[in-house]
Amino acid sequence: MRMKQQDSAASIETPIDARRWTQVLARYRQPSYRRGLFEIAITVVPLVGLWLLAWLTLDIGYWLALPLALASGVFVVRLFMIQHDCSHGSFVRHRFANDWIGRIASVVTMTPYGFWRRTHAVHHASSGNLDRRGMGDIDTLTVAEYRARSMWGRLRYRLYRHPLVMFGIGPAYLFLLQHRLPVGLMRGNGWSPWASTMATNAAIAAVAGGLIWLIGFKAFLLVHLPVAIVAASIGVWLFYVQHQFEETTWATEGNWNALDAALHGSSHYDLPAFLRWITANIGMHHLHHLSSRIPYYRLPRILRDHPELRAVGRLTLFDSFRCVRLALWDDTQRRLVSFREARATA
């Protein structure tokens, strides 16, 4: 897979070529209100409909209600992608509309819009930079850093990287608890992150309180808790695969180039058609990082017009499962490796 990707990307692997691609992609940065409203409709209507069906079928049996709730959670993921584009100002034309669509969506996704927009901007500005890790990304140690840790430090990192934590406990903690307080973002940012988070929390409490009053606490919990958990886990999985793949790119500050990191440090998660639609083309992440102002609904057009970009960082659904074992950046091999590989090269 490594040789295939290197050969396919040979003509665009330098920073100069990556810069050329940003110029080519600039013509796709035209959001549409009509398309934006259509995307909202085909996301919100199924989400609400499946949620209501899950509640209505509780009396029949949880064996029927639970799958409907989980399906509703999948559409929460799609709503989060709308919020994601809004944070980049790319979903519709005007910032005011983007911001308010994003704020309303954040009540359902349980992700404070202003708080997340700031951390995500940091992620885009520092992705692949070894000297600027720690905000808006998944914690990643180099092999040398891991070896320098104490036994307890290594154990904590291994637990953090364990699939049950990374894609199960971790996402639930992140979306249900950590997003409730803007810890670590107050310094240098004033009260804006706090205001955004508290306003979102108040709106979540109001909506949840209203639903509990209408259908009861037990019914609300049985329906909405699976919705929130499955959406959180899928969201973290997608974010993980977008950057934690073997052929990704990391570099120290002096050797880091933003455009090269954008193009080669982000994957093209080439999913089957339905999964690509339900995740709002977020798998075309190399294009998104190279030009974040392109609406997600225009990304497929780029690959049709420029098929040479398809093979850059390409991962199939099957390939992505092998990414779970990757945990450490190896400066010598210039790729992500597993704990086992790191131990073998000690």
Beta strands, then each sheet from edge to edge (+ up, - down):
strand 1: 141-142
strand 2: 268-270
strand 3: 314-316
strand 4: 326-330
strand 5: 335-338
sheet 1: 1+ 4+ 5-
sheet 2: 2+ 3+
end
